[in-house]
Amino acid sequence: MHTVVVGTTGVTASDVLAVARAGARVELSEEALAALAAAREVVDALAAKPEPVYGVSTGFGALATRHISPELRAALQRNIVRSHAAGMGPRVEREVVRALMFLRLKTVCSGHTGVRPEVARTMADVLNAGITPVVHEYGSLGCSGDLAPLSHCALTLMGEGDAEGPDGTVRPAGELLAEHGIAPVELREKEGLALLNGTDGMLGMLVMALADLDTLYKSADITAALTMEALLGTDRVLAPELHAIRPHPGQAASAANMLAVLRGSGLTGHHQDDAPRVQDAYSVRCAPQVAGAGRDTMAHAALVAERELAAAVDNPVVLPDGRVESNGNFHGAPVAYVLDFLAVAAADLGSIAERRTDRLLDKNRSHGLPPFLADDAGVDSGLMIAQYTQAALVGELKRFAVPASADSIPSSAMQEDHVSMGWSAARKLRTAVDNLARVIAVELYAATRAIQLREGLTPAPASRAVIDAVRAAGVQGPGPDRYLSPDLAAADAFVRAGHLVTAAETVTGPLR
């Protein structure tokens, strides 16, 4: 099994995906263990002094003015975990929780948190044992870290609360730790706070959304090309020299992908109308501009993620010169903004795909295709209601495009008076990504059927490869009305798994 080694300088997006989704094992580098020990010496020295130090010998948040005596500090660290494990609602997905735990371990191993090496080892052991704490949907405001979600993870380290075992059964965390020979941690000064104070949940969801969107944007370029072909549109608008004079890199990449899919098509430009079209509709002609803008938004979001993956997010932090200083690095604004930006881009990509689908189904705008791509229009309804479903998904995508990061609800007796709502931005983006996959699947279903209805015209080799692959995956072609939901589900699975991109690339080579 693949192993990810965690050092002091952060991790990569591929590391996160390997641990969260592929179950990769985690090891701590010798450098990280040394940094953990050195930072802990600093915290222990401060704990022995009479002067109060936030997070070491004081309360937290609005209670930070109280000095905590040495005999109460272990109870303080236990209590912050227990009291902050206050999440409610449905369980969060296993991959999100594993990303959350792994990214908190990443910060712990930076040597800036003051956590003992044995705590970091326990975090790695829990991940490697396949134990997943039960984390709930609600409880993070995206400031002072993803507090409730991280607290539920810390509770598992203490052997308390509930967790899911590797067999998928939820049981008391203490039982699961015992079965795997993992001793519960007994938290000391600073450690409870250090386990809670990060942007790890929203960052993990950002990394996974970027990976999924990379596949979906390539998929959208393919379905846009198929629709252009089915509508007998012109691929001249995809010429590289046209996109070079408006040098947005995402736009050029999308146009190049569409052009690669359409190479060798016998449908594009084969106008069936009495009067040849001079221009295609915006949803067809401007596909690279819209998808390209989303791609450039993804590039910015990936840069933010890269910086955050290299960061040590905690408060207070141990600095190389031995100082322990408070800060505001736990504020989730940088991550929250790009999560919202991506939701806006996903909504627009879904919106333009739905407009293309609707055009394929309208006999007045589809340039010779049967109404709703039906076998016997009137007796058959064809894909009429598939487009309804797609429109409903797009409507929800637009609602998810409303930014969470523009909101702020003060908390902690007005000490935490401005929060990022980054966790909420991440949660709605996950749903938006799911919906976008479904929207693209409906366009794929409609476009492949429409191409096959163009009898006597030869599609591009890449289009043919896509049609063959999607039919082999159980998505049926033209014919009388049938139960549509299974076909749409199969198309969704085909897109989501990356099979659409793979099928096209067997002809085009790697898409951008």
GUBAKE-418400 format. One record per residue (C-alpha): x negated, y, z; residue in three letters; residue number from 1. Coordinates in pm, 1 decimal, m for minus. Each point is the difference from the previous one (the first is absolute). Layout:
((X Y Z) 'Ala' NUM)
...
***
This chain:
((0.0 0.0 0.0) 'Met' 1)
((m115.8 352.5 m76.8) 'His' 2)
((m152.1 182.8 297.9) 'Thr' 3)
((4.0 376.1 54.9) 'Val' 4)
((m283.0 136.2 213.6) 'Val' 5)
((86.2 315.7 192.5) 'Val' 6)
((m283.6 243.1 62.7) 'Gly' 7)
((m25.4 356.1 126.5) 'Thr' 8)
((62.7 185.2 m325.5) 'Thr' 9)
((355.8 m98.2 m81.5) 'Gly' 10)
((156.5 m249.5 m238.1) 'Val' 11)
((124.7 m6.5 m358.8) 'Thr' 12)
((346.8 m26.8 m145.0) 'Ala' 13)
((m84.1 m349.3 m125.1) 'Ser' 14)
((m95.8 m96.6 356.7) 'Asp' 15)
((341.6 112.3 123.4) 'Val' 16)
((180.6 m194.2 m271.1) 'Leu' 17)
((m208.1 m310.3 67.9) 'Ala' 18)
((82.8 m1.1 371.6) 'Val' 19)
((360.6 119.5 m25.0) 'Ala' 20)
((116.8 m204.6 m296.1) 'Arg' 21)
((m248.1 m281.5 m52.8) 'Ala' 22)
((m70.3 m92.1 361.6) 'Gly' 23)
((m374.3 62.9 m24.2) 'Ala' 24)
((m203.2 m62.3 314.3) 'Arg' 25)
((m156.9 290.4 186.1) 'Val' 26)
((m348.2 15.7 149.8) 'Glu' 27)
((m175.6 279.6 187.8) 'Leu' 28)
((m347.4 102.1 m114.3) 'Ser' 29)
((m289.9 16.9 243.3) 'Glu' 30)
((m16.6 371.3 m72.1) 'Glu' 31)
((363.6 41.0 109.3) 'Ala' 32)
((m54.0 m199.4 320.8) 'Leu' 33)
((m300.9 215.8 86.1) 'Ala' 34)
((194.3 320.0 m67.1) 'Ala' 35)
((288.2 m124.0 215.6) 'Leu' 36)
((m234.8 m72.8 289.1) 'Ala' 37)
((m176.3 335.4 m27.7) 'Ala' 38)
((325.5 197.9 m4.7) 'Ala' 39)
((130.8 m199.0 294.2) 'Arg' 40)
((m303.0 99.8 206.2) 'Glu' 41)
((94.9 363.4 m57.1) 'Val' 42)
((358.6 m59.8 115.6) 'Val' 43)
((m111.8 m194.3 306.6) 'Asp' 44)
((m236.0 282.2 97.5) 'Ala' 45)
((275.7 258.0 m31.8) 'Leu' 46)
((241.7 m219.0 193.6) 'Ala' 47)
((m244.4 m2.1 291.7) 'Ala' 48)
((m8.1 380.5 21.1) 'Lys' 49)
((241.3 204.0 212.4) 'Pro' 50)
((90.6 239.6 m284.0) 'Glu' 51)
((318.8 m96.2 m188.7) 'Pro' 52)
((m42.1 m106.6 m364.1) 'Val' 53)
((307.7 m32.7 m221.8) 'Tyr' 54)
((86.0 m360.0 m76.8) 'Gly' 55)
((m261.9 m129.8 243.1) 'Val' 56)
((110.4 133.5 337.0) 'Ser' 57)
((317.8 197.6 m78.1) 'Thr' 58)
((355.6 m64.6 m105.8) 'Gly' 59)
((107.8 38.9 m362.5) 'Phe' 60)
((184.0 252.2 m213.2) 'Gly' 61)
((200.9 240.7 212.9) 'Ala' 62)
((m125.4 m189.2 310.4) 'Leu' 63)
((m366.5 64.8 m77.5) 'Ala' 64)
((m36.7 242.9 291.3) 'Thr' 65)
((9.3 m277.9 260.1) 'Arg' 66)
((m334.6 m144.0 110.6) 'His' 67)
((23.8 m378.0 42.2) 'Ile' 68)
((m200.9 m163.4 278.4) 'Ser' 69)
((m224.4 m298.1 m91.3) 'Pro' 70)
((220.5 m261.6 166.6) 'Glu' 71)
((297.7 102.6 m218.5) 'Leu' 72)
((m172.8 20.0 m337.1) 'Arg' 73)
((52.1 m360.4 m106.9) 'Ala' 74)
((370.0 39.6 80.7) 'Ala' 75)
((1.2 324.8 m201.4) 'Leu' 76)
((m132.1 m177.1 m310.0) 'Gln' 77)
((244.1 m290.8 35.5) 'Arg' 78)
((286.2 237.3 58.8) 'Asn' 79)
((m62.2 213.3 m306.6) 'Ile' 80)
((19.8 m311.2 m215.5) 'Val' 81)
((313.6 m130.8 169.3) 'Arg' 82)
((181.0 333.2 1.2) 'Ser' 83)
((m93.5 84.9 m356.6) 'His' 84)
((112.4 m338.8 m132.9) 'Ala' 85)
((345.4 150.9 m40.4) 'Ala' 86)
((79.6 m81.0 m362.4) 'Gly' 87)
((348.6 m79.2 m117.4) 'Met' 88)
((168.1 m136.1 m310.2) 'Gly' 89)
((m92.4 m276.2 m246.3) 'Pro' 90)
((m339.6 m165.9 3.2) 'Arg' 91)
((m270.2 147.2 m221.6) 'Val' 92)
((m143.6 m230.7 m266.6) 'Glu' 93)
((m289.4 m230.0 92.3) 'Arg' 94)
((m236.1 154.6 m255.9) 'Glu' 95)
((60.0 346.3 145.4) 'Val' 96)
((m75.4 m118.0 353.8) 'Val' 97)
((m319.5 m175.9 m110.5) 'Arg' 98)
((m112.9 315.5 m181.2) 'Ala' 99)
((85.0 204.5 310.0) 'Leu' 100)
((m206.0 m225.1 228.4) 'Met' 101)
((m292.4 m23.1 m241.1) 'Phe' 102)
((m22.3 375.7 m48.8) 'Leu' 103)
((8.7 63.1 375.0) 'Arg' 104)
((m285.4 m249.9 31.0) 'Leu' 105)
((m181.8 195.9 m270.7) 'Lys' 106)
((12.2 316.9 211.0) 'Thr' 107)
((m88.0 m184.9 321.2) 'Val' 108)
((m311.9 m137.9 m171.0) 'Cys' 109)
((m114.7 348.0 m100.4) 'Ser' 110)
((m147.4 48.6 345.8) 'Gly' 111)
((197.8 318.6 54.8) 'His' 112)
((275.4 m138.9 224.0) 'Thr' 113)
((m179.7 m133.6 307.0) 'Gly' 114)
((172.0 m339.1 m14.7) 'Val' 115)
((m200.0 m299.5 129.8) 'Arg' 116)
((m126.6 m256.6 m251.6) 'Pro' 117)
((215.0 m273.6 155.4) 'Glu' 118)
((316.9 194.3 m81.8) 'Val' 119)
((m105.7 27.8 m365.2) 'Ala' 120)
((m80.3 m371.7 m8.1) 'Arg' 121)
((346.6 m79.4 134.4) 'Thr' 122)
((157.6 213.2 m270.9) 'Met' 123)
((m191.3 m196.9 m263.0) 'Ala' 124)
((92.0 m330.1 166.7) 'Asp' 125)
((371.1 83.5 m7.0) 'Val' 126)
((m18.2 84.8 m369.7) 'Leu' 127)
((m195.6 m316.8 m77.6) 'Asn' 128)
((247.1 m213.4 193.3) 'Ala' 129)
((285.0 127.0 m217.5) 'Gly' 130)
((179.9 149.6 300.3) 'Ile' 131)
((214.4 296.9 m102.4) 'Thr' 132)
((147.5 228.8 266.5) 'Pro' 133)
((367.7 86.9 m30.1) 'Val' 134)
((7.9 365.3 m109.7) 'Val' 135)
((321.9 189.6 m53.9) 'His' 136)
((110.2 243.9 m269.4) 'Glu' 137)
((45.6 305.0 222.9) 'Tyr' 138)
((m239.1 149.9 251.0) 'Gly' 139)
((m262.3 205.2 m183.9) 'Ser' 140)
((7.1 371.8 m73.8) 'Leu' 141)
((m334.9 m22.3 m180.1) 'Gly' 142)
((m180.8 209.2 257.3) 'Cys' 143)
((m215.0 m108.2 294.3) 'Ser' 144)
((m12.5 m300.1 m227.7) 'Gly' 145)
((261.0 m261.5 m87.2) 'Asp' 146)
((60.0 m30.0 371.5) 'Leu' 147)
((278.8 m253.4 47.7) 'Ala' 148)
((m113.6 m230.5 m284.0) 'Pro' 149)
((m358.5 m6.0 127.4) 'Leu' 150)
((122.2 m46.2 358.3) 'Ser' 151)
((185.8 m316.6 m94.6) 'His' 152)
((m326.4 m129.6 m148.4) 'Cys' 153)
((m194.2 93.0 313.6) 'Ala' 154)
((265.7 m170.9 211.6) 'Leu' 155)
((m79.0 m326.8 m179.6) 'Thr' 156)
((m370.0 42.5 84.7) 'Leu' 157)
((106.4 20.1 364.2) 'Met' 158)
((198.3 m323.1 m37.0) 'Gly' 159)
((333.0 176.6 37.3) 'Glu' 160)
((302.5 49.2 m224.1) 'Gly' 161)
((86.7 m212.5 m301.6) 'Asp' 162)
((m199.6 m100.0 m304.7) 'Ala' 163)
((36.7 m222.8 m302.7) 'Glu' 164)
((m220.6 m303.7 m18.4) 'Gly' 165)
((m164.6 m131.7 m316.4) 'Pro' 166)
((302.1 m227.6 m47.3) 'Asp' 167)
((232.9 300.5 m21.5) 'Gly' 168)
((166.2 m61.1 337.9) 'Thr' 169)
((34.9 291.4 243.0) 'Val' 170)
((m109.8 m90.3 352.1) 'Arg' 171)
((m141.0 168.4 311.4) 'Pro' 172)
((m341.3 141.3 m87.9) 'Ala' 173)
((m162.6 m151.1 308.0) 'Gly' 174)
((90.2 m351.7 m114.9) 'Glu' 175)
((m142.6 59.9 m346.7) 'Leu' 176)
((m326.3 139.3 135.6) 'Leu' 177)
((m37.7 m297.8 233.6) 'Ala' 178)
((59.6 m250.0 m281.2) 'Glu' 179)
((m281.6 157.5 m200.9) 'His' 180)
((m239.0 30.1 293.2) 'Gly' 181)
((14.2 380.6 7.3) 'Ile' 182)
((m22.6 165.6 342.0) 'Ala' 183)
((225.8 306.0 45.6) 'Pro' 184)
((m193.4 323.3 38.3) 'Val' 185)
((0.3 195.8 324.9) 'Glu' 186)
((m20.9 359.1 m111.5) 'Leu' 187)
((m239.8 245.5 162.0) 'Arg' 188)
((m47.2 376.4 m24.2) 'Glu' 189)
((79.1 151.5 m339.0) 'Lys' 190)
((86.6 m334.0 m162.1) 'Glu' 191)
((379.2 11.2 9.5) 'Gly' 192)
((m1.9 345.3 m154.6) 'Leu' 193)
((m257.1 m101.3 m262.9) 'Ala' 194)
((218.2 m287.5 m117.2) 'Leu' 195)
((298.4 228.1 m66.6) 'Leu' 196)
((m137.6 320.2 m143.7) 'Asn' 197)
((m32.7 m44.1 m377.6) 'Gly' 198)
((163.1 42.8 m339.8) 'Thr' 199)
((m50.1 m368.5 m71.4) 'Asp' 200)
((357.7 m99.1 m85.4) 'Gly' 201)
((59.6 275.6 m250.3) 'Met' 202)
((m347.9 m50.9 m148.6) 'Leu' 203)
((50.4 m374.4 m41.8) 'Gly' 204)
((330.1 57.4 m175.2) 'Met' 205)
((m162.1 261.9 m224.3) 'Leu' 206)
((m272.5 m244.0 m106.5) 'Val' 207)
((253.3 m271.4 m80.7) 'Met' 208)
((230.5 241.6 m183.8) 'Ala' 209)
((m289.3 116.4 m217.6) 'Leu' 210)
((m81.1 m359.6 m92.5) 'Ala' 211)
((362.1 m70.5 m89.5) 'Asp' 212)
((41.2 325.7 m191.7) 'Leu' 213)
((m309.1 m71.9 m206.9) 'Asp' 214)
((180.8 m306.1 m135.0) 'Thr' 215)
((331.6 181.5 m36.4) 'Leu' 216)
((m142.4 293.8 m195.4) 'Tyr' 217)
((m160.3 m235.9 m249.6) 'Lys' 218)
((329.9 m188.9 m13.6) 'Ser' 219)
((187.8 323.0 m67.6) 'Ala' 220)
((m235.5 83.8 m287.0) 'Asp' 221)
((75.8 m342.1 m149.7) 'Ile' 222)
((378.0 29.7 35.4) 'Thr' 223)
((m7.8 354.2 m140.0) 'Ala' 224)
((m187.9 m134.7 m304.2) 'Ala' 225)
((252.1 m283.5 m41.0) 'Leu' 226)
((287.6 248.1 14.0) 'Thr' 227)
((m168.8 227.1 m253.7) 'Met' 228)
((m31.5 m302.0 m225.2) 'Glu' 229)
((360.7 m110.1 53.5) 'Ala' 230)
((123.3 353.3 m82.5) 'Leu' 231)
((m211.7 9.7 m316.8) 'Leu' 232)
((m183.1 298.7 143.2) 'Gly' 233)
((m324.4 146.7 m122.6) 'Thr' 234)
((m328.9 m81.3 168.1) 'Asp' 235)
((m169.7 299.2 m161.8) 'Arg' 236)
((61.4 194.4 323.2) 'Val' 237)
((m241.6 m237.0 172.0) 'Leu' 238)
((m301.4 100.1 m208.9) 'Ala' 239)
((m306.2 65.1 220.1) 'Pro' 240)
((m71.7 336.0 m162.6) 'Glu' 241)
((339.2 130.3 114.2) 'Leu' 242)
((m70.0 m90.2 362.0) 'His' 243)
((m357.3 127.2 m13.6) 'Ala' 244)
((125.5 357.0 m36.9) 'Ile' 245)
((184.4 m29.6 332.0) 'Arg' 246)
((m271.8 m179.6 192.9) 'Pro' 247)
((183.6 m164.2 288.2) 'His' 248)
((m169.7 m339.0 46.6) 'Pro' 249)
((315.5 m183.2 105.7) 'Gly' 250)
((186.9 116.7 m308.1) 'Gln' 251)
((m278.6 m118.5 m229.6) 'Ala' 252)
((m7.6 m339.2 173.6) 'Ala' 253)
((375.0 m51.4 m30.5) 'Ser' 254)
((1.0 99.1 m367.1) 'Ala' 255)
((m292.1 m233.7 m67.8) 'Ala' 256)
((183.4 m286.5 170.2) 'Asn' 257)
((315.2 56.9 m202.9) 'Met' 258)
((m197.6 24.8 m322.1) 'Leu' 259)
((m182.1 m325.4 79.3) 'Ala' 260)
((329.6 m182.0 57.1) 'Val' 261)
((148.4 135.7 m323.9) 'Leu' 262)
((m299.4 m76.6 m222.2) 'Arg' 263)
((119.0 m199.0 m301.5) 'Gly' 264)
((371.2 66.1 52.6) 'Ser' 265)
((234.7 m27.8 m294.7) 'Gly' 266)
((272.0 193.2 184.3) 'Leu' 267)
((m150.2 335.5 96.7) 'Thr' 268)
((79.2 266.8 m254.2) 'Gly' 269)
((235.2 m231.2 m188.2) 'His' 270)
((292.9 242.6 24.1) 'His' 271)
((334.3 m159.3 m72.8) 'Gln' 272)
((190.0 328.6 m6.2) 'Asp' 273)
((106.3 174.9 m319.5) 'Asp' 274)
((m204.5 301.9 103.6) 'Ala' 275)
((m346.2 m84.9 135.8) 'Pro' 276)
((m68.2 120.0 353.2) 'Arg' 277)
((m255.3 272.4 41.5) 'Val' 278)
((m31.0 m50.4 376.4) 'Gln' 279)
((107.0 m259.2 253.3) 'Asp' 280)
((186.7 91.9 317.6) 'Ala' 281)
((m202.9 127.4 294.5) 'Tyr' 282)
((37.6 m324.3 198.2) 'Ser' 283)
((m186.8 m176.6 m282.6) 'Val' 284)
((m228.8 273.5 m132.3) 'Arg' 285)
((m107.1 132.6 341.0) 'Cys' 286)
((m55.1 m337.6 167.5) 'Ala' 287)
((m380.3 49.7 22.5) 'Pro' 288)
((37.4 346.6 147.2) 'Gln' 289)
((230.7 m117.7 280.2) 'Val' 290)
((m179.7 m325.6 74.8) 'Ala' 291)
((m332.6 179.8 m31.6) 'Gly' 292)
((93.4 259.4 259.7) 'Ala' 293)
((85.9 m284.4 235.8) 'Gly' 294)
((m333.2 m166.1 m71.1) 'Arg' 295)
((m185.6 321.5 84.5) 'Asp' 296)
((200.0 24.3 322.5) 'Thr' 297)
((m111.8 m354.4 77.5) 'Met' 298)
((m361.3 99.3 m60.4) 'Ala' 299)
((30.9 279.2 257.1) 'His' 300)
((170.0 m233.9 246.6) 'Ala' 301)
((m276.5 m256.7 m48.8) 'Ala' 302)
((m259.8 267.2 80.9) 'Leu' 303)
((182.7 84.1 324.2) 'Val' 304)
((21.8 m369.8 85.0) 'Ala' 305)
((m371.7 m46.2 m67.9) 'Glu' 306)
((m86.1 283.8 237.8) 'Arg' 307)
((232.2 m131.6 267.2) 'Glu' 308)
((m140.9 m352.2 m34.3) 'Leu' 309)
((m342.3 146.6 81.3) 'Ala' 310)
((134.3 199.1 297.1) 'Ala' 311)
((0.1 m68.0 372.4) 'Ala' 312)
((338.3 121.3 124.7) 'Val' 313)
((31.2 22.9 378.1) 'Asp' 314)
((36.1 257.7 276.5) 'Asn' 315)
((m222.5 62.2 182.3) 'Pro' 316)
((m301.9 m126.1 m192.9) 'Val' 317)
((m353.7 m88.3 101.1) 'Val' 318)
((m249.5 205.1 m201.0) 'Leu' 319)
((m356.2 m109.4 m84.6) 'Pro' 320)
((m146.3 249.3 248.6) 'Asp' 321)
((197.0 m157.0 285.3) 'Gly' 322)
((276.2 256.9 25.9) 'Arg' 323)
((361.3 m116.3 27.9) 'Val' 324)
((220.0 261.6 m165.0) 'Glu' 325)
((370.3 41.8 m62.2) 'Ser' 326)
((118.2 63.0 m356.8) 'Asn' 327)
((301.2 m7.9 m229.6) 'Gly' 328)
((m123.3 m256.5 m250.6) 'Asn' 329)
((293.5 m228.8 80.3) 'Phe' 330)
((236.7 235.6 m182.4) 'His' 331)
((137.3 m183.4 m300.0) 'Gly' 332)
((52.9 294.9 m235.3) 'Ala' 333)
((m263.5 m97.4 m261.7) 'Pro' 334)
((145.9 m348.7 m35.8) 'Val' 335)
((363.1 107.5 38.0) 'Ala' 336)
((m22.3 250.5 m284.5) 'Tyr' 337)
((m128.7 m248.5 m254.8) 'Val' 338)
((251.9 m262.7 109.4) 'Leu' 339)
((270.4 254.1 m80.3) 'Asp' 340)
((m167.3 102.3 m325.9) 'Phe' 341)
((1.2 m364.2 m111.1) 'Leu' 342)
((369.5 m33.6 81.6) 'Ala' 343)
((74.3 302.8 m220.9) 'Val' 344)
((m203.9 m148.8 m284.9) 'Ala' 345)
((167.7 m340.3 39.3) 'Ala' 346)
((343.0 161.8 m16.3) 'Ala' 347)
((m84.3 180.5 m321.9) 'Asp' 348)
((m150.2 m308.9 m160.8) 'Leu' 349)
((313.8 m193.6 87.5) 'Gly' 350)
((217.8 281.3 m127.7) 'Ser' 351)
((m160.3 14.8 m344.5) 'Ile' 352)
((10.1 m380.7 m29.4) 'Ala' 353)
((372.8 2.0 74.4) 'Glu' 354)
((59.0 263.9 m271.2) 'Arg' 355)
((m177.2 m219.4 m252.2) 'Arg' 356)
((208.4 m299.8 101.7) 'Thr' 357)
((320.7 199.0 m36.8) 'Asp' 358)
((m108.6 106.0 m348.8) 'Arg' 359)
((m52.2 m364.5 m99.2) 'Leu' 360)
((358.7 m79.7 103.8) 'Leu' 361)
((178.6 295.5 m165.2) 'Asp' 362)
((94.4 m78.0 m361.4) 'Lys' 363)
((4.6 372.9 m76.1) 'Asn' 364)
((m365.8 40.2 95.6) 'Arg' 365)
((m156.6 m342.6 m47.8) 'Ser' 366)
((m39.1 22.6 m379.9) 'His' 367)
((186.3 m308.7 m103.7) 'Gly' 368)
((m0.1 m221.5 307.7) 'Leu' 369)
((333.5 m151.1 112.5) 'Pro' 370)
((187.5 171.4 286.3) 'Pro' 371)
((m154.7 m97.1 335.3) 'Phe' 372)
((m209.0 m254.8 m191.5) 'Leu' 373)
((306.1 m225.5 20.5) 'Ala' 374)
((45.8 m313.7 m207.8) 'Asp' 375)
((362.5 82.2 m87.6) 'Asp' 376)
((68.0 350.9 133.2) 'Ala' 377)
((344.7 20.5 154.6) 'Gly' 378)
((13.2 m367.8 79.7) 'Val' 379)
((m348.3 31.1 151.6) 'Asp' 380)
((m117.1 289.0 221.1) 'Ser' 381)
((m367.1 m72.5 m56.7) 'Gly' 382)
((m232.5 195.4 228.6) 'Leu' 383)
((252.3 269.4 94.8) 'Met' 384)
((m8.5 m77.0 372.0) 'Ile' 385)
((m371.5 m77.1 6.3) 'Ala' 386)
((m43.0 369.4 m79.3) 'Gln' 387)
((242.6 84.8 284.8) 'Tyr' 388)
((m226.1 m192.5 234.3) 'Thr' 389)
((m303.4 176.8 m137.8) 'Gln' 390)
((170.4 337.6 43.0) 'Ala' 391)
((85.8 m83.9 361.9) 'Ala' 392)
((m364.9 m84.6 64.6) 'Leu' 393)
((m111.4 327.5 m157.9) 'Val' 394)
((249.5 190.5 213.8) 'Gly' 395)
((m158.0 m148.9 308.4) 'Glu' 396)
((m349.0 73.8 m133.0) 'Leu' 397)
((97.4 365.3 m23.9) 'Lys' 398)
((119.7 m0.2 360.0) 'Arg' 399)
((m330.1 m154.5 108.4) 'Phe' 400)
((m180.1 281.4 m183.1) 'Ala' 401)
((115.0 245.1 267.8) 'Val' 402)
((m322.2 56.9 196.9) 'Pro' 403)
((m23.4 m130.6 354.4) 'Ala' 404)
((m310.1 212.1 60.9) 'Ser' 405)
((200.7 321.6 m30.4) 'Ala' 406)
((174.4 m97.3 323.5) 'Asp' 407)
((m131.9 25.1 353.2) 'Ser' 408)
((170.0 m94.4 325.8) 'Ile' 409)
((m188.4 122.5 308.6) 'Pro' 410)
((m69.6 m252.6 274.0) 'Ser' 411)
((m184.7 m53.9 329.7) 'Ser' 412)
((147.8 303.0 174.5) 'Ala' 413)
((m114.0 224.4 m289.4) 'Met' 414)
((m365.2 m101.9 34.4) 'Gln' 415)
((31.7 m183.6 m329.7) 'Glu' 416)
((198.6 276.5 m164.3) 'Asp' 417)
((m85.2 m70.3 m364.1) 'His' 418)
((m3.3 m351.8 m140.7) 'Val' 419)
((m57.6 m143.5 m347.8) 'Ser' 420)
((278.4 m261.1 m34.9) 'Met' 421)
((m254.2 m195.9 m204.4) 'Gly' 422)
((128.9 m339.6 115.5) 'Trp' 423)
((344.9 92.6 m130.6) 'Ser' 424)
((m156.5 112.4 m329.2) 'Ala' 425)
((m174.2 m336.2 m27.0) 'Ala' 426)
((309.4 m202.9 81.0) 'Arg' 427)
((212.9 171.6 m263.7) 'Lys' 428)
((m282.1 m30.0 m256.0) 'Leu' 429)
((m5.2 m377.6 50.6) 'Arg' 430)
((369.4 m14.8 m86.7) 'Thr' 431)
((m53.5 237.3 m291.7) 'Ala' 432)
((m271.2 m226.9 m141.2) 'Val' 433)
((234.7 m298.8 27.8) 'Asp' 434)
((275.5 190.4 m179.3) 'Asn' 435)
((m235.7 122.1 m272.0) 'Leu' 436)
((m94.9 m360.3 m78.7) 'Ala' 437)
((369.5 m82.2 m42.8) 'Arg' 438)
((57.7 301.4 m225.1) 'Val' 439)
((m291.4 m99.7 m224.5) 'Ile' 440)
((133.0 m357.0 m5.6) 'Ala' 441)
((335.6 119.8 m136.7) 'Val' 442)
((m170.3 198.2 m275.5) 'Glu' 443)
((m210.6 m304.9 m83.4) 'Leu' 444)
((313.0 m213.0 m19.8) 'Tyr' 445)
((176.6 247.2 m228.0) 'Ala' 446)
((m299.3 78.6 m222.7) 'Ala' 447)
((m93.5 m362.8 m66.3) 'Thr' 448)
((359.3 m83.2 m88.2) 'Arg' 449)
((23.4 304.7 m228.8) 'Ala' 450)
((m320.4 m93.0 m185.0) 'Ile' 451)
((132.2 m348.5 m61.9) 'Gln' 452)
((319.3 150.4 m141.6) 'Leu' 453)
((m203.0 182.8 m267.0) 'Arg' 454)
((20.0 m288.0 m242.3) 'Glu' 455)
((m233.1 13.7 m297.2) 'Gly' 456)
((m249.2 230.1 173.4) 'Leu' 457)
((m320.2 m126.3 159.1) 'Thr' 458)
((m96.9 126.3 346.5) 'Pro' 459)
((m358.1 69.7 100.7) 'Ala' 460)
((m205.9 m304.2 103.3) 'Pro' 461)
((m14.8 127.2 359.0) 'Ala' 462)
((377.6 45.0 5.0) 'Ser' 463)
((41.0 m353.6 m130.6) 'Arg' 464)
((m229.0 m129.2 275.5) 'Ala' 465)
((207.1 182.3 263.5) 'Val' 466)
((327.6 m134.7 m140.2) 'Ile' 467)
((m133.7 m355.0 m5.8) 'Asp' 468)
((m132.8 26.5 355.3) 'Ala' 469)
((315.4 151.2 145.8) 'Val' 470)
((216.3 m264.0 m168.6) 'Arg' 471)
((m227.8 m272.0 138.1) 'Ala' 472)
((51.3 155.2 344.3) 'Ala' 473)
((373.5 m69.1 m21.9) 'Gly' 474)
((125.2 336.0 m125.1) 'Val' 475)
((240.8 m85.8 m280.6) 'Gln' 476)
((29.2 183.1 m329.8) 'Gly' 477)
((295.9 126.1 m205.6) 'Pro' 478)
((328.0 m188.6 5.9) 'Gly' 479)
((351.6 1.2 145.4) 'Pro' 480)
((64.2 140.7 345.5) 'Asp' 481)
((m130.1 m206.3 291.1) 'Arg' 482)
((m69.5 37.1 370.3) 'Tyr' 483)
((m257.2 283.3 m16.1) 'Leu' 484)
((m131.3 21.9 354.1) 'Ser' 485)
((m236.0 m301.6 m28.1) 'Pro' 486)
((m145.5 137.6 m323.9) 'Asp' 487)
((m63.9 337.7 161.5) 'Leu' 488)
((m154.7 m163.6 306.5) 'Ala' 489)
((m231.5 m203.3 m224.0) 'Ala' 490)
((m99.6 315.3 m190.6) 'Ala' 491)
((m68.2 177.3 330.4) 'Asp' 492)
((m222.9 m285.4 121.2) 'Ala' 493)
((m179.1 0.1 m337.9) 'Phe' 494)
((m80.4 371.5 30.4) 'Val' 495)
((m82.9 m3.8 370.7) 'Arg' 496)
((m246.6 m288.3 m33.4) 'Ala' 497)
((m190.7 182.1 m274.8) 'Gly' 498)
((97.7 m255.1 m265.9) 'His' 499)
((125.1 271.7 m234.9) 'Leu' 500)
((m340.3 168.1 1.4) 'Val' 501)
((m177.6 m333.5 m39.3) 'Thr' 502)
((216.4 m95.7 m297.8) 'Ala' 503)
((m68.9 327.3 m181.8) 'Ala' 504)
((m370.2 m13.9 77.8) 'Glu' 505)
((m35.2 m339.3 m168.4) 'Thr' 506)
((26.9 201.8 m320.9) 'Val' 507)
((m107.7 354.0 90.9) 'Thr' 508)
((m286.6 m78.3 234.6) 'Gly' 509)
((m17.1 182.6 335.6) 'Pro' 510)
((244.5 289.0 25.4) 'Leu' 511)
((m103.0 319.6 173.2) 'Arg' 512)
***
